[in-house]
Amino acid sequence: MPRSRRCAHCRKATSPNGAPVTVVAVRDGRDVYACSLHREELAAPAGDPLVAIAQYQDMARRRGAGR
Ligand SMILES: [Zn+2]
């Protein structure tokens, strides 16, 4: 299944400053991305180990893309 890296709130793929959206939570087994504007309202409670894993995997995928 293709993953779309878009903010779960505004559906943008990048933050206003141009940085890519990041994983902030895992909901129903799916990564939830957020731009910098909506990061706080979409973020999972601090210390959720699933989120740490998802962020690590997301970074690994970015490196794997070679960009
Ligand atoms: Zn957003």
N, CA, C, O and the ligand as a Tripos MOL2 file, in Angstrom:
@<TRIPOS>MOLECULE
protein
  269   267    68     0     0
PROTEIN
NO_CHARGES

@<TRIPOS>ATOM
      1 N           0.8520   -1.1940    0.0000 N.3       1 MET1
      2 CA          0.0000    0.0000    0.0000 C.3       1 MET1
      3 C           0.8890    1.2460    0.0000 C.2       1 MET1
      4 O           1.7810    1.3710    0.8400 O.2       1 MET1
      5 N           0.6600    2.1280   -0.8980 N.am      2 PRO2
      6 CA          1.4970    3.3390   -0.9350 C.3       2 PRO2
      7 C           1.2760    4.1990    0.2930 C.2       2 PRO2
      8 O           0.1590    4.3390    0.7910 O.2       2 PRO2
      9 N           2.3530    4.7620    0.7570 N.am      3 ARG3
     10 CA          2.2480    5.6540    1.9100 C.3       3 ARG3
     11 C           2.2560    7.0920    1.4030 C.2       3 ARG3
     12 O           3.0990    7.4650    0.5870 O.2       3 ARG3
     13 N           1.3590    7.8570    1.8670 N.am      4 SER4
     14 CA          1.3830    9.2670    1.5010 C.3       4 SER4
     15 C           1.9000   10.0640    2.6780 C.2       4 SER4
     16 O           1.3680    9.9810    3.7850 O.2       4 SER4
     17 N           2.9320   10.8290    2.4310 N.am      5 ARG5
     18 CA          3.4750   11.6690    3.4980 C.3       5 ARG5
     19 C           2.8030   13.0280    3.4180 C.2       5 ARG5
     20 O           3.3020   13.9580    2.7850 O.2       5 ARG5
     21 N           1.6640   13.1150    4.0730 N.am      6 ARG6
     22 CA          0.9590   14.3950    4.0870 C.3       6 ARG6
     23 C           0.4220   14.6500    5.4810 C.2       6 ARG6
     24 O           0.0740   13.7180    6.2060 O.2       6 ARG6
     25 N           0.3590   15.8940    5.8400 N.am      7 CYS7
     26 CA         -0.1630   16.2690    7.1410 C.3       7 CYS7
     27 C          -1.5900   15.7450    7.2790 C.2       7 CYS7
     28 O          -2.4110   15.9290    6.3800 O.2       7 CYS7
     29 N          -1.8840   15.0960    8.3990 N.am      8 ALA8
     30 CA         -3.2080   14.5310    8.6070 C.3       8 ALA8
     31 C          -4.2630   15.6200    8.7920 C.2       8 ALA8
     32 O          -5.4610   15.3450    8.7280 O.2       8 ALA8
     33 N          -3.8280   16.8190    9.0160 N.am      9 HIS9
     34 CA         -4.7780   17.9070    9.2600 C.3       9 HIS9
     35 C          -5.0250   18.7330    7.9940 C.2       9 HIS9
     36 O          -6.1730   18.9130    7.5880 O.2       9 HIS9
     37 N          -3.9620   19.2310    7.3750 N.am     10 CYS10
     38 CA         -4.1290   20.1250    6.2310 C.3      10 CYS10
     39 C          -3.7670   19.4530    4.9080 C.2      10 CYS10
     40 O          -3.9160   20.0610    3.8480 O.2      10 CYS10
     41 N          -3.2940   18.2080    4.9560 N.am     11 ARG11
     42 CA         -2.9790   17.4200    3.7630 C.3      11 ARG11
     43 C          -1.8200   17.9750    2.9620 C.2      11 ARG11
     44 O          -1.6270   17.5770    1.8130 O.2      11 ARG11
     45 N          -1.0620   18.8590    3.5190 N.am     12 LYS12
     46 CA          0.1140   19.3460    2.8090 C.3      12 LYS12
     47 C           1.2860   18.3820    3.0170 C.2      12 LYS12
     48 O           1.3870   17.7240    4.0530 O.2      12 LYS12
     49 N           2.1590   18.3130    2.0260 N.am     13 ALA13
     50 CA          3.2990   17.3970    2.1040 C.3      13 ALA13
     51 C           4.5100   18.0520    2.7510 C.2      13 ALA13
     52 O           5.4720   17.3740    3.1120 O.2      13 ALA13
     53 N           4.4620   19.3590    2.8950 N.am     14 THR14
     54 CA          5.5910   20.0570    3.5080 C.3      14 THR14
     55 C           5.0870   21.0840    4.5080 C.2      14 THR14
     56 O           3.9460   21.5390    4.4370 O.2      14 THR14
     57 N           5.9510   21.4330    5.4280 N.am     15 SER15
     58 CA          5.6550   22.5110    6.3580 C.3      15 SER15
     59 C           5.7940   23.8480    5.6340 C.2      15 SER15
     60 O           6.3910   23.9100    4.5590 O.2      15 SER15
     61 N           5.2550   24.9010    6.2050 N.am     16 PRO16
     62 CA          5.3900   26.2290    5.5740 C.3      16 PRO16
     63 C           6.8340   26.6160    5.3140 C.2      16 PRO16
     64 O           7.1040   27.3820    4.3890 O.2      16 PRO16
     65 N           7.7550   26.1150    6.0910 N.am     17 ASN17
     66 CA          9.1640   26.4560    5.8820 C.3      17 ASN17
     67 C           9.8300   25.5470    4.8580 C.2      17 ASN17
     68 O          11.0330   25.6520    4.6190 O.2      17 ASN17
     69 N           9.0500   24.6550    4.2530 N.am     18 GLY18
     70 CA          9.5910   23.8090    3.2040 C.3      18 GLY18
     71 C          10.1040   22.4650    3.6720 C.2      18 GLY18
     72 O          10.4500   21.6150    2.8510 O.2      18 GLY18
     73 N          10.1600   22.2580    4.9730 N.am     19 ALA19
     74 CA         10.6290   20.9730    5.4880 C.3      19 ALA19
     75 C           9.5480   19.9130    5.2810 C.2      19 ALA19
     76 O           8.3590   20.2200    5.3570 O.2      19 ALA19
     77 N           9.9480   18.6830    5.0250 N.am     20 PRO20
     78 CA          8.9500   17.6310    4.8520 C.3      20 PRO20
     79 C           8.1890   17.3680    6.1470 C.2      20 PRO20
     80 O           8.7090   17.5930    7.2400 O.2      20 PRO20
     81 N           6.9530   16.8890    6.0140 N.am     21 VAL21
     82 CA          6.1820   16.5430    7.2010 C.3      21 VAL21
     83 C           6.8420   15.3570    7.8980 C.2      21 VAL21
     84 O           7.5790   14.5920    7.2760 O.2      21 VAL21
     85 N           6.5760   15.2120    9.1750 N.am     22 THR22
     86 CA          7.2060   14.1410    9.9450 C.3      22 THR22
     87 C           6.1500   13.3050   10.6480 C.2      22 THR22
     88 O           5.0190   13.7460   10.8550 O.2      22 THR22
     89 N           6.5430   12.0830   11.0110 N.am     23 VAL23
     90 CA          5.6520   11.2060   11.7640 C.3      23 VAL23
     91 C           5.5030   11.7360   13.1850 C.2      23 VAL23
     92 O           6.5020   11.9820   13.8610 O.2      23 VAL23
     93 N           4.2850   11.9100   13.6370 N.am     24 VAL24
     94 CA          4.0840   12.3970   15.0010 C.3      24 VAL24
     95 C           3.2660   11.4300   15.8400 C.2      24 VAL24
     96 O           3.2020   11.5600   17.0620 O.2      24 VAL24
     97 N           2.6310   10.4450   15.1740 N.am     25 ALA25
     98 CA          1.8110    9.4980   15.9190 C.3      25 ALA25
     99 C           1.5830    8.2710   15.0570 C.2      25 ALA25
    100 O           1.8330    8.2840   13.8520 O.2      25 ALA25
    101 N           1.1000    7.2010   15.7000 N.am     26 VAL26
    102 CA          0.6870    6.0020   14.9740 C.3      26 VAL26
    103 C          -0.7390    5.7010   15.3870 C.2      26 VAL26
    104 O          -1.0210    5.4640   16.5620 O.2      26 VAL26
    105 N          -1.6360    5.7120   14.4150 N.am     27 ARG27
    106 CA         -3.0500    5.5240   14.6980 C.3      27 ARG27
    107 C          -3.5560    4.3400   13.8810 C.2      27 ARG27
    108 O          -3.4290    4.3240   12.6570 O.2      27 ARG27
    109 N          -4.1330    3.3470   14.5640 N.am     28 ASP28
    110 CA         -4.6360    2.1490   13.8900 C.3      28 ASP28
    111 C          -3.5510    1.5040   13.0340 C.2      28 ASP28
    112 O          -3.8280    0.9800   11.9550 O.2      28 ASP28
    113 N          -2.3230    1.5490   13.5220 N.am     29 GLY29
    114 CA         -1.2380    0.8920   12.8130 C.3      29 GLY29
    115 C          -0.6890    1.6790   11.6500 C.2      29 GLY29
    116 O           0.1740    1.1820   10.9260 O.2      29 GLY29
    117 N          -1.1650    2.8940   11.4480 N.am     30 ARG30
    118 CA         -0.6820    3.6940   10.3270 C.3      30 ARG30
    119 C           0.0310    4.9330   10.8390 C.2      30 ARG30
    120 O          -0.3490    5.5290   11.8470 O.2      30 ARG30
    121 N           1.0740    5.3010   10.1120 N.am     31 ASP31
    122 CA          1.8160    6.4940   10.4940 C.3      31 ASP31
    123 C           0.9590    7.7340   10.2710 C.2      31 ASP31
    124 O           0.2880    7.8620    9.2470 O.2      31 ASP31
    125 N           0.9900    8.6300   11.2260 N.am     32 VAL32
    126 CA          0.2860    9.9080   11.0970 C.3      32 VAL32
    127 C           1.3400   11.0010   10.9470 C.2      32 VAL32
    128 O           2.1980   11.1750   11.8130 O.2      32 VAL32
    129 N           1.2650   11.7230    9.8540 N.am     33 TYR33
    130 CA          2.2310   12.7810    9.5840 C.3      33 TYR33
    131 C           1.6190   14.1320    9.9310 C.2      33 TYR33
    132 O           0.4010   14.3090    9.9250 O.2      33 TYR33
    133 N           2.5010   15.0770   10.2330 N.am     34 ALA34
    134 CA          2.0250   16.4220   10.5120 C.3      34 ALA34
    135 C           3.0650   17.4400   10.0790 C.2      34 ALA34
    136 O           4.2690   17.2090   10.1840 O.2      34 ALA34
    137 N           2.5730   18.5750    9.5900 N.am     35 CYS35
    138 CA          3.4680   19.6840    9.3000 C.3      35 CYS35
    139 C           3.7910   20.3950   10.6150 C.2      35 CYS35
    140 O           3.2780   20.0320   11.6730 O.2      35 CYS35
    141 N           4.6370   21.3990   10.5280 N.am     36 SER36
    142 CA          5.0640   22.0600   11.7630 C.3      36 SER36
    143 C           3.9070   22.7970   12.4390 C.2      36 SER36
    144 O           3.9110   22.9900   13.6540 O.2      36 SER36
    145 N           2.9110   23.2110   11.6340 N.am     37 LEU37
    146 CA          1.7880   23.9510   12.2130 C.3      37 LEU37
    147 C           0.8810   23.0550   13.0400 C.2      37 LEU37
    148 O           0.3270   23.4890   14.0500 O.2      37 LEU37
    149 N           0.7280   21.8040   12.6150 N.am     38 HIS38
    150 CA         -0.2520   20.9220   13.2540 C.3      38 HIS38
    151 C           0.4020   19.8000   14.0490 C.2      38 HIS38
    152 O          -0.2720   18.8840   14.5190 O.2      38 HIS38
    153 N           1.7080   19.8810   14.1950 N.am     39 ARG39
    154 CA          2.4370   18.8170   14.8770 C.3      39 ARG39
    155 C           1.9190   18.6200   16.2970 C.2      39 ARG39
    156 O           1.7060   17.4910   16.7400 O.2      39 ARG39
    157 N           1.7220   19.7190   16.9980 N.am     40 GLU40
    158 CA          1.3640   19.5840   18.4130 C.3      40 GLU40
    159 C          -0.0250   19.0030   18.6020 C.2      40 GLU40
    160 O          -0.2410   18.2040   19.5130 O.2      40 GLU40
    161 N          -0.9740   19.3930   17.7540 N.am     41 GLU41
    162 CA         -2.3310   18.8900   17.9760 C.3      41 GLU41
    163 C          -2.5020   17.4530   17.4990 C.2      41 GLU41
    164 O          -3.4200   16.7610   17.9370 O.2      41 GLU41
    165 N          -1.6200   16.9950   16.5980 N.am     42 LEU42
    166 CA         -1.7330   15.6310   16.0940 C.3      42 LEU42
    167 C          -0.8210   14.6600   16.8280 C.2      42 LEU42
    168 O          -0.9690   13.4460   16.6870 O.2      42 LEU42
    169 N           0.1010   15.1690   17.5940 N.am     43 ALA43
    170 CA          1.1220   14.3200   18.1990 C.3      43 ALA43
    171 C           0.5310   13.3620   19.2240 C.2      43 ALA43
    172 O          -0.4040   13.6950   19.9520 O.2      43 ALA43
    173 N           1.0970   12.1770   19.2580 N.am     44 ALA44
    174 CA          0.7250   11.1930   20.2670 C.3      44 ALA44
    175 C           1.3240   11.6230   21.6020 C.2      44 ALA44
    176 O           2.2390   12.4460   21.6410 O.2      44 ALA44
    177 N           0.8060   11.0620   22.7000 N.am     45 PRO45
    178 CA          1.3990   11.3720   24.0000 C.3      45 PRO45
    179 C           2.8940   11.0720   23.9970 C.2      45 PRO45
    180 O           3.3410   10.1090   23.3740 O.2      45 PRO45
    181 N           3.6460   11.8840   24.6800 N.am     46 ALA46
    182 CA          5.0990   11.7080   24.7020 C.3      46 ALA46
    183 C           5.4690   10.3330   25.2330 C.2      46 ALA46
    184 O           4.8370    9.8130   26.1520 O.2      46 ALA46
    185 N           6.4950    9.7610   24.6420 N.am     47 GLY47
    186 CA          6.9930    8.4910   25.1250 C.3      47 GLY47
    187 C           6.3240    7.2850   24.5010 C.2      47 GLY47
    188 O           6.5630    6.1580   24.9330 O.2      47 GLY47
    189 N           5.4850    7.4970   23.4890 N.am     48 ASP48
    190 CA          4.8670    6.3570   22.8090 C.3      48 ASP48
    191 C           5.9350    5.6350   21.9970 C.2      48 ASP48
    192 O           6.4710    6.2090   21.0490 O.2      48 ASP48
    193 N           6.2540    4.4010   22.3430 N.am     49 PRO49
    194 CA          7.3520    3.7140   21.6380 C.3      49 PRO49
    195 C           7.0320    3.4710   20.1670 C.2      49 PRO49
    196 O           7.9440    3.4240   19.3410 O.2      49 PRO49
    197 N           5.7670    3.3160   19.8290 N.am     50 LEU50
    198 CA          5.4120    3.1050   18.4260 C.3      50 LEU50
    199 C           5.8030    4.3010   17.5740 C.2      50 LEU50
    200 O           6.2130    4.1480   16.4240 O.2      50 LEU50
    201 N           5.6730    5.4870   18.1440 N.am     51 VAL51
    202 CA          6.0060    6.6950   17.3930 C.3      51 VAL51
    203 C           7.5100    6.7680   17.1540 C.2      51 VAL51
    204 O           7.9580    7.1380   16.0690 O.2      51 VAL51
    205 N           8.2820    6.4140   18.1700 N.am     52 ALA52
    206 CA          9.7330    6.4320   18.0090 C.3      52 ALA52
    207 C          10.1540    5.4710   16.9000 C.2      52 ALA52
    208 O          11.0320    5.7910   16.0990 O.2      52 ALA52
    209 N           9.5330    4.3070   16.8540 N.am     53 ILE53
    210 CA          9.8500    3.3270   15.8110 C.3      53 ILE53
    211 C           9.4450    3.8630   14.4440 C.2      53 ILE53
    212 O          10.1930    3.7340   13.4740 O.2      53 ILE53
    213 N           8.2690    4.4610   14.3670 N.am     54 ALA54
    214 CA          7.7860    4.9790   13.0910 C.3      54 ALA54
    215 C           8.6860    6.0930   12.5810 C.2      54 ALA54
    216 O           8.9550    6.1820   11.3830 O.2      54 ALA54
    217 N           9.1540    6.9450   13.4920 N.am     55 GLN55
    218 CA         10.0450    8.0270   13.0820 C.3      55 GLN55
    219 C          11.3650    7.4770   12.5750 C.2      55 GLN55
    220 O          11.9280    7.9740   11.6000 O.2      55 GLN55
    221 N          11.8500    6.4490   13.2480 N.am     56 TYR56
    222 CA         13.1040    5.8420   12.8180 C.3      56 TYR56
    223 C          12.9400    5.2280   11.4300 C.2      56 TYR56
    224 O          13.8020    5.3940   10.5670 O.2      56 TYR56
    225 N          11.8370    4.5210   11.2190 N.am     57 GLN57
    226 CA         11.6070    3.8880    9.9240 C.3      57 GLN57
    227 C          11.4260    4.9380    8.8330 C.2      57 GLN57
    228 O          11.8690    4.7510    7.7000 O.2      57 GLN57
    229 N          10.7810    6.0310    9.1800 N.am     58 ASP58
    230 CA         10.5720    7.0860    8.2040 C.3      58 ASP58
    231 C          11.9100    7.6790    7.7720 C.2      58 ASP58
    232 O          12.1320    7.9300    6.5870 O.2      58 ASP58
    233 N          12.7900    7.9000    8.7300 N.am     59 MET59
    234 CA         14.1150    8.4380    8.3930 C.3      59 MET59
    235 C          14.8900    7.4350    7.5560 C.2      59 MET59
    236 O          15.5960    7.8090    6.6200 O.2      59 MET59
    237 N          14.7540    6.1520    7.8970 N.am     60 ALA60
    238 CA         15.4670    5.1250    7.1380 C.3      60 ALA60
    239 C          14.9640    5.0930    5.6990 C.2      60 ALA60
    240 O          15.7530    4.9190    4.7700 O.2      60 ALA60
    241 N          13.6560    5.2610    5.5060 N.am     61 ARG61
    242 CA         13.1200    5.2780    4.1450 C.3      61 ARG61
    243 C          13.6340    6.4790    3.3690 C.2      61 ARG61
    244 O          13.9400    6.3750    2.1810 O.2      61 ARG61
    245 N          13.7300    7.6170    4.0400 N.am     62 ARG62
    246 CA         14.2460    8.7970    3.3480 C.3      62 ARG62
    247 C          15.6800    8.5650    2.9030 C.2      62 ARG62
    248 O          16.0560    8.9150    1.7840 O.2      62 ARG62
    249 N          16.4840    7.9700    3.7900 N.am     63 ARG63
    250 CA         17.8690    7.7090    3.4010 C.3      63 ARG63
    251 C          17.9230    6.7020    2.2580 C.2      63 ARG63
    252 O          18.7490    6.8100    1.3520 O.2      63 ARG63
    253 N          17.0190    5.7150    2.3210 N.am     64 GLY64
    254 CA         16.9920    4.6930    1.2820 C.3      64 GLY64
    255 C          16.6250    5.2770   -0.0750 C.2      64 GLY64
    256 O          17.0150    4.7390   -1.1110 O.2      64 GLY64
    257 N          15.8760    6.3780   -0.0690 N.am     65 ALA65
    258 CA         15.4660    6.9980   -1.3210 C.3      65 ALA65
    259 C          16.6410    7.7120   -1.9760 C.2      65 ALA65
    260 O          16.5900    8.0450   -3.1600 O.2      65 ALA65
    261 N          17.6970    7.9460   -1.2070 N.am     66 GLY66
    262 CA         18.8880    8.5540   -1.7630 C.3      66 GLY66
    263 C          18.7300   10.0080   -2.1250 C.2      66 GLY66
    264 O          19.3720   10.5020   -3.0510 O.2      66 GLY66
    265 N          17.8780   10.6900   -1.3980 N.am     67 ARG67
    266 CA         17.6890   12.1020   -1.7120 C.3      67 ARG67
    267 C          18.2590   12.9890   -0.6170 C.2      67 ARG67
    268 O          18.1880   14.2140   -0.7160 O.2      67 ARG67
    269 ZN         -0.7720   20.6600    8.6820 Zn       68 ZN68
@<TRIPOS>BOND
     1     1     2 1
     2     2     3 1
     3     3     4 2
     4     3     5 am
     5     5     6 1
     6     6     7 1
     7     7     8 2
     8     7     9 am
     9     9    10 1
    10    10    11 1
    11    11    12 2
    12    11    13 am
    13    13    14 1
    14    14    15 1
    15    15    16 2
    16    15    17 am
    17    17    18 1
    18    18    19 1
    19    19    20 2
    20    19    21 am
    21    21    22 1
    22    22    23 1
    23    23    24 2
    24    23    25 am
    25    25    26 1
    26    26    27 1
    27    27    28 2
    28    27    29 am
    29    29    30 1
    30    30    31 1
    31    31    32 2
    32    31    33 am
    33    33    34 1
    34    34    35 1
    35    35    36 2
    36    35    37 am
    37    37    38 1
    38    38    39 1
    39    39    40 2
    40    39    41 am
    41    41    42 1
    42    42    43 1
    43    43    44 2
    44    43    45 am
    45    45    46 1
    46    46    47 1
    47    47    48 2
    48    47    49 am
    49    49    50 1
    50    50    51 1
    51    51    52 2
    52    51    53 am
    53    53    54 1
    54    54    55 1
    55    55    56 2
    56    55    57 am
    57    57    58 1
    58    58    59 1
    59    59    60 2
    60    59    61 am
    61    61    62 1
    62    62    63 1
    63    63    64 2
    64    63    65 am
    65    65    66 1
    66    66    67 1
    67    67    68 2
    68    67    69 am
    69    69    70 1
    70    70    71 1
    71    71    72 2
    72    71    73 am
    73    73    74 1
    74    74    75 1
    75    75    76 2
    76    75    77 am
    77    77    78 1
    78    78    79 1
    79    79    80 2
    80    79    81 am
    81    81    82 1
    82    82    83 1
    83    83    84 2
    84    83    85 am
    85    85    86 1
    86    86    87 1
    87    87    88 2
    88    87    89 am
    89    89    90 1
    90    90    91 1
    91    91    92 2
    92    91    93 am
    93    93    94 1
    94    94    95 1
    95    95    96 2
    96    95    97 am
    97    97    98 1
    98    98    99 1
    99    99   100 2
   100    99   101 am
   101   101   102 1
   102   102   103 1
   103   103   104 2
   104   103   105 am
   105   105   106 1
   106   106   107 1
   107   107   108 2
   108   107   109 am
   109   109   110 1
   110   110   111 1
   111   111   112 2
   112   111   113 am
   113   113   114 1
   114   114   115 1
   115   115   116 2
   116   115   117 am
   117   117   118 1
   118   118   119 1
   119   119   120 2
   120   119   121 am
   121   121   122 1
   122   122   123 1
   123   123   124 2
   124   123   125 am
   125   125   126 1
   126   126   127 1
   127   127   128 2
   128   127   129 am
   129   129   130 1
   130   130   131 1
   131   131   132 2
   132   131   133 am
   133   133   134 1
   134   134   135 1
   135   135   136 2
   136   135   137 am
   137   137   138 1
   138   138   139 1
   139   139   140 2
   140   139   141 am
   141   141   142 1
   142   142   143 1
   143   143   144 2
   144   143   145 am
   145   145   146 1
   146   146   147 1
   147   147   148 2
   148   147   149 am
   149   149   150 1
   150   150   151 1
   151   151   152 2
   152   151   153 am
   153   153   154 1
   154   154   155 1
   155   155   156 2
   156   155   157 am
   157   157   158 1
   158   158   159 1
   159   159   160 2
   160   159   161 am
   161   161   162 1
   162   162   163 1
   163   163   164 2
   164   163   165 am
   165   165   166 1
   166   166   167 1
   167   167   168 2
   168   167   169 am
   169   169   170 1
   170   170   171 1
   171   171   172 2
   172   171   173 am
   173   173   174 1
   174   174   175 1
   175   175   176 2
   176   175   177 am
   177   177   178 1
   178   178   179 1
   179   179   180 2
   180   179   181 am
   181   181   182 1
   182   182   183 1
   183   183   184 2
   184   183   185 am
   185   185   186 1
   186   186   187 1
   187   187   188 2
   188   187   189 am
   189   189   190 1
   190   190   191 1
   191   191   192 2
   192   191   193 am
   193   193   194 1
   194   194   195 1
   195   195   196 2
   196   195   197 am
   197   197   198 1
   198   198   199 1
   199   199   200 2
   200   199   201 am
   201   201   202 1
   202   202   203 1
   203   203   204 2
   204   203   205 am
   205   205   206 1
   206   206   207 1
   207   207   208 2
   208   207   209 am
   209   209   210 1
   210   210   211 1
   211   211   212 2
   212   211   213 am
   213   213   214 1
   214   214   215 1
   215   215   216 2
   216   215   217 am
   217   217   218 1
   218   218   219 1
   219   219   220 2
   220   219   221 am
   221   221   222 1
   222   222   223 1
   223   223   224 2
   224   223   225 am
   225   225   226 1
   226   226   227 1
   227   227   228 2
   228   227   229 am
   229   229   230 1
   230   230   231 1
   231   231   232 2
   232   231   233 am
   233   233   234 1
   234   234   235 1
   235   235   236 2
   236   235   237 am
   237   237   238 1
   238   238   239 1
   239   239   240 2
   240   239   241 am
   241   241   242 1
   242   242   243 1
   243   243   244 2
   244   243   245 am
   245   245   246 1
   246   246   247 1
   247   247   248 2
   248   247   249 am
   249   249   250 1
   250   250   251 1
   251   251   252 2
   252   251   253 am
   253   253   254 1
   254   254   255 1
   255   255   256 2
   256   255   257 am
   257   257   258 1
   258   258   259 1
   259   259   260 2
   260   259   261 am
   261   261   262 1
   262   262   263 1
   263   263   264 2
   264   263   265 am
   265   265   266 1
   266   266   267 1
   267   267   268 2
@<TRIPOS>SUBSTRUCTURE
     1 MET1         2 RESIDUE 1 A MET
     2 PRO2         6 RESIDUE 1 A PRO
     3 ARG3        10 RESIDUE 1 A ARG
     4 SER4        14 RESIDUE 1 A SER
     5 ARG5        18 RESIDUE 1 A ARG
     6 ARG6        22 RESIDUE 1 A ARG
     7 CYS7        26 RESIDUE 1 A CYS
     8 ALA8        30 RESIDUE 1 A ALA
     9 HIS9        34 RESIDUE 1 A HIS
    10 CYS10       38 RESIDUE 1 A CYS
    11 ARG11       42 RESIDUE 1 A ARG
    12 LYS12       46 RESIDUE 1 A LYS
    13 ALA13       50 RESIDUE 1 A ALA
    14 THR14       54 RESIDUE 1 A THR
    15 SER15       58 RESIDUE 1 A SER
    16 PRO16       62 RESIDUE 1 A PRO
    17 ASN17       66 RESIDUE 1 A ASN
    18 GLY18       70 RESIDUE 1 A GLY
    19 ALA19       74 RESIDUE 1 A ALA
    20 PRO20       78 RESIDUE 1 A PRO
    21 VAL21       82 RESIDUE 1 A VAL
    22 THR22       86 RESIDUE 1 A THR
    23 VAL23       90 RESIDUE 1 A VAL
    24 VAL24       94 RESIDUE 1 A VAL
    25 ALA25       98 RESIDUE 1 A ALA
    26 VAL26      102 RESIDUE 1 A VAL
    27 ARG27      106 RESIDUE 1 A ARG
    28 ASP28      110 RESIDUE 1 A ASP
    29 GLY29      114 RESIDUE 1 A GLY
    30 ARG30      118 RESIDUE 1 A ARG
    31 ASP31      122 RESIDUE 1 A ASP
    32 VAL32      126 RESIDUE 1 A VAL
    33 TYR33      130 RESIDUE 1 A TYR
    34 ALA34      134 RESIDUE 1 A ALA
    35 CYS35      138 RESIDUE 1 A CYS
    36 SER36      142 RESIDUE 1 A SER
    37 LEU37      146 RESIDUE 1 A LEU
    38 HIS38      150 RESIDUE 1 A HIS
    39 ARG39      154 RESIDUE 1 A ARG
    40 GLU40      158 RESIDUE 1 A GLU
    41 GLU41      162 RESIDUE 1 A GLU
    42 LEU42      166 RESIDUE 1 A LEU
    43 ALA43      170 RESIDUE 1 A ALA
    44 ALA44      174 RESIDUE 1 A ALA
    45 PRO45      178 RESIDUE 1 A PRO
    46 ALA46      182 RESIDUE 1 A ALA
    47 GLY47      186 RESIDUE 1 A GLY
    48 ASP48      190 RESIDUE 1 A ASP
    49 PRO49      194 RESIDUE 1 A PRO
    50 LEU50      198 RESIDUE 1 A LEU
    51 VAL51      202 RESIDUE 1 A VAL
    52 ALA52      206 RESIDUE 1 A ALA
    53 ILE53      210 RESIDUE 1 A ILE
    54 ALA54      214 RESIDUE 1 A ALA
    55 GLN55      218 RESIDUE 1 A GLN
    56 TYR56      222 RESIDUE 1 A TYR
    57 GLN57      226 RESIDUE 1 A GLN
    58 ASP58      230 RESIDUE 1 A ASP
    59 MET59      234 RESIDUE 1 A MET
    60 ALA60      238 RESIDUE 1 A ALA
    61 ARG61      242 RESIDUE 1 A ARG
    62 ARG62      246 RESIDUE 1 A ARG
    63 ARG63      250 RESIDUE 1 A ARG
    64 GLY64      254 RESIDUE 1 A GLY
    65 ALA65      258 RESIDUE 1 A ALA
    66 GLY66      262 RESIDUE 1 A GLY
    67 ARG67      266 RESIDUE 1 A ARG
    68 ZN68       269 GROUP 0 **** ****
